[in-house]
Amino acid sequence: MDIRELQGYASFFMTIFLVVILYSYIVYLYKSEKKGEKDYEKYGNIALDDEITSTPIEHNPKSQSEKKELNK
């Protein structure tokens, strides 16, 4: 077994590994969106709605409490 054959096997198995990782990530995103955990379409619209006055995507109560502490 020479180095070229070893490189061929390595690239084949790496491609299969990366495809499995990609499809598992797609399934994870699909399931989390179906459960209602996150809405990834909102995140996709960030680039289109890039105004200084646009509303935040997610409500972050921690940032509100930090603002109150700074005003004290």
C-alpha positions as CSV (number, residue, x, y, z in Angstrom):
1,M,0.0,0.0,0.0
2,D,1.7,3.2,-1.2
3,I,1.0,6.8,0.0
4,R,-1.3,7.6,-2.9
5,E,-3.7,4.7,-2.1
6,L,-3.6,5.7,1.6
7,Q,-4.5,9.3,0.7
8,G,-7.4,8.1,-1.5
9,Y,-8.8,6.1,1.4
10,A,-8.3,8.9,3.8
11,S,-10.1,11.5,1.6
12,F,-13.0,9.1,1.0
13,F,-13.5,8.4,4.7
14,M,-13.1,12.1,5.5
15,T,-15.8,13.0,2.9
16,I,-18.2,10.4,4.3
17,F,-17.5,11.7,7.9
18,L,-18.2,15.3,6.9
19,V,-21.4,14.4,5.1
20,V,-22.6,12.6,8.2
21,I,-21.8,15.6,10.3
22,L,-23.5,17.9,7.9
23,Y,-26.7,15.9,7.7
24,S,-26.8,15.4,11.5
25,Y,-26.6,19.2,11.9
26,I,-29.4,19.8,9.4
27,V,-31.6,17.3,11.3
28,Y,-30.7,19.0,14.6
29,L,-31.8,22.4,13.1
30,Y,-35.0,21.0,11.7
31,K,-35.9,19.3,15.0
32,S,-35.2,22.3,17.1
33,E,-37.3,24.5,14.8
34,K,-40.2,22.0,14.9
35,K,-40.1,22.0,18.7
36,G,-40.3,25.7,18.8
37,E,-37.0,26.3,20.5
38,K,-35.6,28.7,17.9
39,D,-36.8,30.2,14.7
40,Y,-33.9,30.2,12.4
41,E,-35.7,32.2,9.7
42,K,-35.5,35.2,11.9
43,Y,-31.7,34.7,12.1
44,G,-31.6,34.5,8.3
45,N,-33.3,37.9,8.0
46,I,-30.6,39.7,10.0
47,A,-28.7,40.6,6.9
48,L,-31.8,42.0,5.2
49,D,-33.0,44.0,8.2
50,D,-29.9,45.7,9.2
51,E,-31.1,49.0,10.5
52,I,-30.1,50.8,13.7
53,T,-33.8,51.1,14.7
54,S,-34.8,47.5,14.0
55,T,-36.0,45.4,16.9
56,P,-33.8,42.7,18.4
57,I,-34.4,39.1,17.4
58,E,-34.5,37.7,20.9
59,H,-35.5,39.3,24.2
60,N,-32.6,39.3,26.6
61,P,-33.8,40.1,30.2
62,K,-30.2,40.1,31.4
63,S,-29.4,43.2,29.3
64,Q,-32.3,45.0,30.9
65,S,-31.1,44.3,34.4
66,E,-27.6,45.4,33.5
67,K,-29.0,48.7,32.2
68,K,-30.8,49.3,35.5
69,E,-27.6,48.6,37.5
70,L,-25.7,51.1,35.4
71,N,-28.3,53.8,36.0
72,K,-28.1,53.5,39.8
